[in-house]
Amino acid sequence: MLDTHVRHVVQPFFERLAQTCARRGIEPLQVTLCAAALGAVAALALAIGWTALFLILLWLSGLLDAVDGTLARQLCSASRAGALLDIVCDRLVEVLVIVAFGLRFPDALFSLLLLSGSIILSLTVFLTSAAALPATSNKSFHYQAGLAERSEGFLFFSLMALWPAGVEGLASIFALVVIFTAGQRLRAALLFFRD
């Protein structure tokens, strides 16, 4: 929801960062991989209890994730391969962060499993819809907005890291929000295909 409805507010900042990258000869693929690497190190920081470092690295990873596509469009090098790699790297970071929460908070494993399952369901709906529906104007694929997008995920992860006693409950609420999002996207896709 935030990615879709607030993006226009922060997009000028992303544009400037992308221009800086372009001037320095940095390619979109390098930004994507750097975002994934920062996310992986963030997960490691979380697993060993370095909450402040986790939060800084997680949000830096998210920032670069927003810049890579902007840079690709500026360089006229946006591609389906780039979009695919971006999605895979995003999910890799989420998986590593959830695993880190599981290692650090084993009492919350059931809620974290529910969260993982809801993400799998939501991603299945998202990707099958993206493959079947026409691409949106500024993306290489069809992007369906929903209640839980990447920013909301980062907000939930941040709250979970800052409130260790609430990890189990927050992960369950996060899972419900993701399931609701999957339902939103499935309904919109089915309405599009209705004959």
C-alpha positions as protocol buffer text, in pm:
chain_id: "A"
residue {
  index: 1
  type: MET
  ca { x: 0 y: 0 z: 0 }
}
residue {
  index: 2
  type: LEU
  ca { x: 275 y: 247 z: 93 }
}
residue {
  index: 3
  type: ASP
  ca { x: 484 y: 149 z: -209 }
}
residue {
  index: 4
  type: THR
  ca { x: 192 y: 234 z: -435 }
}
residue {
  index: 5
  type: HIS
  ca { x: 42 y: 536 z: -263 }
}
residue {
  index: 6
  type: VAL
  ca { x: 347 y: 713 z: -117 }
}
residue {
  index: 7
  type: ARG
  ca { x: 602 y: 633 z: -388 }
}
residue {
  index: 8
  type: HIS
  ca { x: 539 y: 961 z: -572 }
}
residue {
  index: 9
  type: VAL
  ca { x: 646 y: 1153 z: -260 }
}
residue {
  index: 10
  type: VAL
  ca { x: 988 y: 983 z: -233 }
}
residue {
  index: 11
  type: GLN
  ca { x: 1043 y: 912 z: -603 }
}
residue {
  index: 12
  type: PRO
  ca { x: 1236 y: 1239 z: -664 }
}
residue {
  index: 13
  type: PHE
  ca { x: 1489 y: 1125 z: -401 }
}
residue {
  index: 14
  type: PHE
  ca { x: 1518 y: 784 z: -573 }
}
residue {
  index: 15
  type: GLU
  ca { x: 1566 y: 964 z: -906 }
}
residue {
  index: 16
  type: ARG
  ca { x: 1855 y: 1168 z: -766 }
}
residue {
  index: 17
  type: LEU
  ca { x: 2021 y: 859 z: -618 }
}
residue {
  index: 18
  type: ALA
  ca { x: 1979 y: 676 z: -948 }
}
residue {
  index: 19
  type: GLN
  ca { x: 2134 y: 970 z: -1136 }
}
residue {
  index: 20
  type: THR
  ca { x: 2430 y: 963 z: -896 }
}
residue {
  index: 21
  type: CYS
  ca { x: 2473 y: 590 z: -961 }
}
residue {
  index: 22
  type: ALA
  ca { x: 2452 y: 646 z: -1338 }
}
residue {
  index: 23
  type: ARG
  ca { x: 2718 y: 920 z: -1327 }
}
residue {
  index: 24
  type: ARG
  ca { x: 2949 y: 682 z: -1141 }
}
residue {
  index: 25
  type: GLY
  ca { x: 2893 y: 401 z: -1390 }
}
residue {
  index: 26
  type: ILE
  ca { x: 2699 y: 182 z: -1147 }
}
residue {
  index: 27
  type: GLU
  ca { x: 2467 y: -61 z: -1324 }
}
residue {
  index: 28
  type: PRO
  ca { x: 2116 y: -160 z: -1203 }
}
residue {
  index: 29
  type: LEU
  ca { x: 2229 y: -521 z: -1153 }
}
residue {
  index: 30
  type: GLN
  ca { x: 2502 y: -405 z: -916 }
}
residue {
  index: 31
  type: VAL
  ca { x: 2245 y: -208 z: -714 }
}
residue {
  index: 32
  type: THR
  ca { x: 2012 y: -510 z: -700 }
}
residue {
  index: 33
  type: LEU
  ca { x: 2290 y: -740 z: -578 }
}
residue {
  index: 34
  type: CYS
  ca { x: 2414 y: -483 z: -326 }
}
residue {
  index: 35
  type: ALA
  ca { x: 2059 y: -451 z: -188 }
}
residue {
  index: 36
  type: ALA
  ca { x: 2042 y: -830 z: -152 }
}
residue {
  index: 37
  type: ALA
  ca { x: 2383 y: -844 z: 17 }
}
residue {
  index: 38
  type: LEU
  ca { x: 2287 y: -570 z: 265 }
}
residue {
  index: 39
  type: GLY
  ca { x: 1964 y: -758 z: 340 }
}
residue {
  index: 40
  type: ALA
  ca { x: 2158 y: -1080 z: 401 }
}
residue {
  index: 41
  type: VAL
  ca { x: 2399 y: -905 z: 640 }
}
residue {
  index: 42
  type: ALA
  ca { x: 2098 y: -743 z: 810 }
}
residue {
  index: 43
  type: ALA
  ca { x: 1952 y: -1089 z: 872 }
}
residue {
  index: 44
  type: LEU
  ca { x: 2283 y: -1202 z: 1021 }
}
residue {
  index: 45
  type: ALA
  ca { x: 2288 y: -896 z: 1247 }
}
residue {
  index: 46
  type: LEU
  ca { x: 1936 y: -977 z: 1363 }
}
residue {
  index: 47
  type: ALA
  ca { x: 2024 y: -1340 z: 1433 }
}
residue {
  index: 48
  type: ILE
  ca { x: 2309 y: -1240 z: 1664 }
}
residue {
  index: 49
  type: GLY
  ca { x: 2107 y: -970 z: 1837 }
}
residue {
  index: 50
  type: TRP
  ca { x: 2242 y: -651 z: 1683 }
}
residue {
  index: 51
  type: THR
  ca { x: 1904 y: -485 z: 1642 }
}
residue {
  index: 52
  type: ALA
  ca { x: 2023 y: -134 z: 1553 }
}
residue {
  index: 53
  type: LEU
  ca { x: 2254 y: -264 z: 1280 }
}
residue {
  index: 54
  type: PHE
  ca { x: 1974 y: -488 z: 1151 }
}
residue {
  index: 55
  type: LEU
  ca { x: 1738 y: -191 z: 1118 }
}
residue {
  index: 56
  type: ILE
  ca { x: 1995 y: 29 z: 943 }
}
residue {
  index: 57
  type: LEU
  ca { x: 2099 y: -241 z: 696 }
}
residue {
  index: 58
  type: LEU
  ca { x: 1742 y: -357 z: 630 }
}
residue {
  index: 59
  type: TRP
  ca { x: 1624 y: -9 z: 536 }
}
residue {
  index: 60
  type: LEU
  ca { x: 1938 y: 60 z: 331 }
}
residue {
  index: 61
  type: SER
  ca { x: 1865 y: -263 z: 145 }
}
residue {
  index: 62
  type: GLY
  ca { x: 1511 y: -142 z: 84 }
}
residue {
  index: 63
  type: LEU
  ca { x: 1635 y: 196 z: -37 }
}
residue {
  index: 64
  type: LEU
  ca { x: 1865 y: 34 z: -293 }
}
residue {
  index: 65
  type: ASP
  ca { x: 1582 y: -196 z: -395 }
}
residue {
  index: 66
  type: ALA
  ca { x: 1381 y: 113 z: -488 }
}
residue {
  index: 67
  type: VAL
  ca { x: 1675 y: 269 z: -673 }
}
residue {
  index: 68
  type: ASP
  ca { x: 1765 y: -25 z: -900 }
}
residue {
  index: 69
  type: GLY
  ca { x: 1446 y: -10 z: -1105 }
}
residue {
  index: 70
  type: THR
  ca { x: 1460 y: 368 z: -1124 }
}
residue {
  index: 71
  type: LEU
  ca { x: 1818 y: 346 z: -1249 }
}
residue {
  index: 72
  type: ALA
  ca { x: 1724 y: 83 z: -1507 }
}
residue {
  index: 73
  type: ARG
  ca { x: 1447 y: 305 z: -1642 }
}
residue {
  index: 74
  type: GLN
  ca { x: 1679 y: 608 z: -1653 }
}
residue {
  index: 75
  type: LEU
  ca { x: 1936 y: 407 z: -1849 }
}
residue {
  index: 76
  type: CYS
  ca { x: 1664 y: 255 z: -2072 }
}
residue {
  index: 77
  type: SER
  ca { x: 1789 y: -86 z: -1965 }
}
residue {
  index: 78
  type: ALA
  ca { x: 1482 y: -214 z: -1780 }
}
residue {
  index: 79
  type: SER
  ca { x: 1427 y: -578 z: -1864 }
}
residue {
  index: 80
  type: ARG
  ca { x: 1224 y: -878 z: -1762 }
}
residue {
  index: 81
  type: ALA
  ca { x: 1545 y: -1048 z: -1651 }
}
residue {
  index: 82
  type: GLY
  ca { x: 1620 y: -755 z: -1422 }
}
residue {
  index: 83
  type: ALA
  ca { x: 1266 y: -759 z: -1284 }
}
residue {
  index: 84
  type: LEU
  ca { x: 1294 y: -1134 z: -1222 }
}
residue {
  index: 85
  type: LEU
  ca { x: 1627 y: -1099 z: -1040 }
}
residue {
  index: 86
  type: ASP
  ca { x: 1487 y: -810 z: -835 }
}
residue {
  index: 87
  type: ILE
  ca { x: 1189 y: -1018 z: -720 }
}
residue {
  index: 88
  type: VAL
  ca { x: 1411 y: -1318 z: -638 }
}
residue {
  index: 89
  type: CYS
  ca { x: 1653 y: -1102 z: -437 }
}
residue {
  index: 90
  type: ASP
  ca { x: 1363 y: -937 z: -251 }
}
residue {
  index: 91
  type: ARG
  ca { x: 1225 y: -1275 z: -148 }
}
residue {
  index: 92
  type: LEU
  ca { x: 1572 y: -1401 z: -54 }
}
residue {
  index: 93
  type: VAL
  ca { x: 1610 y: -1111 z: 190 }
}
residue {
  index: 94
  type: GLU
  ca { x: 1265 y: -1180 z: 338 }
}
residue {
  index: 95
  type: VAL
  ca { x: 1342 y: -1552 z: 379 }
}
residue {
  index: 96
  type: LEU
  ca { x: 1674 y: -1478 z: 549 }
}
residue {
  index: 97
  type: VAL
  ca { x: 1512 y: -1226 z: 784 }
}
residue {
  index: 98
  type: ILE
  ca { x: 1236 y: -1472 z: 880 }
}
residue {
  index: 99
  type: VAL
  ca { x: 1497 y: -1744 z: 940 }
}
residue {
  index: 100
  type: ALA
  ca { x: 1692 y: -1499 z: 1156 }
}
residue {
  index: 101
  type: PHE
  ca { x: 1379 y: -1427 z: 1360 }
}
residue {
  index: 102
  type: GLY
  ca { x: 1330 y: -1803 z: 1399 }
}
residue {
  index: 103
  type: LEU
  ca { x: 1686 y: -1850 z: 1522 }
}
residue {
  index: 104
  type: ARG
  ca { x: 1660 y: -1563 z: 1766 }
}
residue {
  index: 105
  type: PHE
  ca { x: 1302 y: -1628 z: 1884 }
}
residue {
  index: 106
  type: PRO
  ca { x: 1238 y: -2005 z: 1864 }
}
residue {
  index: 107
  type: ASP
  ca { x: 917 y: -1969 z: 2068 }
}
residue {
  index: 108
  type: ALA
  ca { x: 765 y: -1782 z: 1772 }
}
residue {
  index: 109
  type: LEU
  ca { x: 838 y: -2056 z: 1514 }
}
residue {
  index: 110
  type: PHE
  ca { x: 473 y: -2143 z: 1450 }
}
residue {
  index: 111
  type: SER
  ca { x: 381 y: -1779 z: 1376 }
}
residue {
  index: 112
  type: LEU
  ca { x: 688 y: -1743 z: 1157 }
}
residue {
  index: 113
  type: LEU
  ca { x: 585 y: -2057 z: 965 }
}
residue {
  index: 114
  type: LEU
  ca { x: 241 y: -1906 z: 915 }
}
residue {
  index: 115
  type: LEU
  ca { x: 405 y: -1588 z: 790 }
}
residue {
  index: 116
  type: SER
  ca { x: 624 y: -1786 z: 549 }
}
residue {
  index: 117
  type: GLY
  ca { x: 323 y: -1977 z: 418 }
}
residue {
  index: 118
  type: SER
  ca { x: 123 y: -1658 z: 368 }
}
residue {
  index: 119
  type: ILE
  ca { x: 412 y: -1503 z: 173 }
}
residue {
  index: 120
  type: ILE
  ca { x: 431 y: -1812 z: -49 }
}
residue {
  index: 121
  type: LEU
  ca { x: 57 y: -1789 z: -117 }
}
residue {
  index: 122
  type: SER
  ca { x: 68 y: -1415 z: -183 }
}
residue {
  index: 123
  type: LEU
  ca { x: 371 y: -1444 z: -408 }
}
residue {
  index: 124
  type: THR
  ca { x: 204 y: -1721 z: -606 }
}
residue {
  index: 125
  type: VAL
  ca { x: -97 y: -1499 z: -672 }
}
residue {
  index: 126
  type: PHE
  ca { x: 128 y: -1200 z: -746 }
}
residue {
  index: 127
  type: LEU
  ca { x: 350 y: -1383 z: -996 }
}
residue {
  index: 128
  type: THR
  ca { x: 76 y: -1574 z: -1175 }
}
residue {
  index: 129
  type: SER
  ca { x: -118 y: -1249 z: -1216 }
}
residue {
  index: 130
  type: ALA
  ca { x: 196 y: -1068 z: -1330 }
}
residue {
  index: 131
  type: ALA
  ca { x: 254 y: -1334 z: -1596 }
}
residue {
  index: 132
  type: ALA
  ca { x: -105 y: -1326 z: -1721 }
}
residue {
  index: 133
  type: LEU
  ca { x: -196 y: -957 z: -1708 }
}
residue {
  index: 134
  type: PRO
  ca { x: -57 y: -669 z: -1918 }
}
residue {
  index: 135
  type: ALA
  ca { x: 243 y: -485 z: -1777 }
}
residue {
  index: 136
  type: THR
  ca { x: 182 y: -165 z: -1584 }
}
residue {
  index: 137
  type: SER
  ca { x: 319 y: 159 z: -1727 }
}
residue {
  index: 138
  type: ASN
  ca { x: 647 y: 187 z: -1537 }
}
residue {
  index: 139
  type: LYS
  ca { x: 720 y: -179 z: -1462 }
}
residue {
  index: 140
  type: SER
  ca { x: 847 y: -469 z: -1673 }
}
residue {
  index: 141
  type: PHE
  ca { x: 549 y: -674 z: -1553 }
}
residue {
  index: 142
  type: HIS
  ca { x: 200 y: -629 z: -1416 }
}
residue {
  index: 143
  type: TYR
  ca { x: 224 y: -493 z: -1062 }
}
residue {
  index: 144
  type: GLN
  ca { x: -81 y: -534 z: -840 }
}
residue {
  index: 145
  type: ALA
  ca { x: -102 y: -302 z: -545 }
}
residue {
  index: 146
  type: GLY
  ca { x: -217 y: -445 z: -214 }
}
residue {
  index: 147
  type: LEU
  ca { x: -241 y: -384 z: 157 }
}
residue {
  index: 148
  type: ALA
  ca { x: 98 y: -548 z: 226 }
}
residue {
  index: 149
  type: GLU
  ca { x: 378 y: -444 z: -4 }
}
residue {
  index: 150
  type: ARG
  ca { x: 753 y: -432 z: 65 }
}
residue {
  index: 151
  type: SER
  ca { x: 741 y: -121 z: 287 }
}
residue {
  index: 152
  type: GLU
  ca { x: 476 y: -275 z: 512 }
}
residue {
  index: 153
  type: GLY
  ca { x: 691 y: -587 z: 540 }
}
residue {
  index: 154
  type: PHE
  ca { x: 988 y: -380 z: 648 }
}
residue {
  index: 155
  type: LEU
  ca { x: 771 y: -197 z: 901 }
}
residue {
  index: 156
  type: PHE
  ca { x: 654 y: -527 z: 1049 }
}
residue {
  index: 157
  type: PHE
  ca { x: 1010 y: -663 z: 1057 }
}
residue {
  index: 158
  type: SER
  ca { x: 1125 y: -344 z: 1229 }
}
residue {
  index: 159
  type: LEU
  ca { x: 850 y: -362 z: 1490 }
}
residue {
  index: 160
  type: MET
  ca { x: 928 y: -728 z: 1552 }
}
residue {
  index: 161
  type: ALA
  ca { x: 1296 y: -647 z: 1604 }
}
residue {
  index: 162
  type: LEU
  ca { x: 1222 y: -356 z: 1836 }
}
residue {
  index: 163
  type: TRP
  ca { x: 962 y: -545 z: 2042 }
}
residue {
  index: 164
  type: PRO
  ca { x: 1100 y: -896 z: 2105 }
}
residue {
  index: 165
  type: ALA
  ca { x: 809 y: -989 z: 2335 }
}
residue {
  index: 166
  type: GLY
  ca { x: 568 y: -917 z: 2050 }
}
residue {
  index: 167
  type: VAL
  ca { x: 739 y: -1117 z: 1775 }
}
residue {
  index: 168
  type: GLU
  ca { x: 487 y: -1403 z: 1784 }
}
residue {
  index: 169
  type: GLY
  ca { x: 181 y: -1178 z: 1776 }
}
residue {
  index: 170
  type: LEU
  ca { x: 323 y: -938 z: 1520 }
}
residue {
  index: 171
  type: ALA
  ca { x: 425 y: -1225 z: 1290 }
}
residue {
  index: 172
  type: SER
  ca { x: 69 y: -1361 z: 1311 }
}
residue {
  index: 173
  type: ILE
  ca { x: -83 y: -1020 z: 1233 }
}
residue {
  index: 174
  type: PHE
  ca { x: 166 y: -977 z: 948 }
}
residue {
  index: 175
  type: ALA
  ca { x: 61 y: -1319 z: 811 }
}
residue {
  index: 176
  type: LEU
  ca { x: -307 y: -1216 z: 818 }
}
residue {
  index: 177
  type: VAL
  ca { x: -228 y: -890 z: 638 }
}
residue {
  index: 178
  type: VAL
  ca { x: -34 y: -1081 z: 371 }
}
residue {
  index: 179
  type: ILE
  ca { x: -321 y: -1332 z: 327 }
}
residue {
  index: 180
  type: PHE
  ca { x: -565 y: -1042 z: 291 }
}
residue {
  index: 181
  type: THR
  ca { x: -336 y: -894 z: 26 }
}
residue {
  index: 182
  type: ALA
  ca { x: -329 y: -1225 z: -161 }
}
residue {
  index: 183
  type: GLY
  ca { x: -710 y: -1222 z: -158 }
}
residue {
  index: 184
  type: GLN
  ca { x: -717 y: -864 z: -289 }
}
residue {
  index: 185
  type: ARG
  ca { x: -485 y: -952 z: -575 }
}
residue {
  index: 186
  type: LEU
  ca { x: -664 y: -1276 z: -660 }
}
residue {
  index: 187
  type: ARG
  ca { x: -1001 y: -1099 z: -669 }
}
residue {
  index: 188
  type: ALA
  ca { x: -866 y: -822 z: -894 }
}
residue {
  index: 189
  type: ALA
  ca { x: -710 y: -1076 z: -1133 }
}
residue {
  index: 190
  type: LEU
  ca { x: -1027 y: -1287 z: -1147 }
}
residue {
  index: 191
  type: LEU
  ca { x: -1236 y: -977 z: -1219 }
}
residue {
  index: 192
  type: PHE
  ca { x: -1000 y: -888 z: -1504 }
}
residue {
  index: 193
  type: PHE
  ca { x: -1040 y: -1233 z: -1657 }
}
residue {
  index: 194
  type: ARG
  ca { x: -1418 y: -1251 z: -1613 }
}
residue {
  index: 195
  type: ASP
  ca { x: -1583 y: -1309 z: -1951 }
}
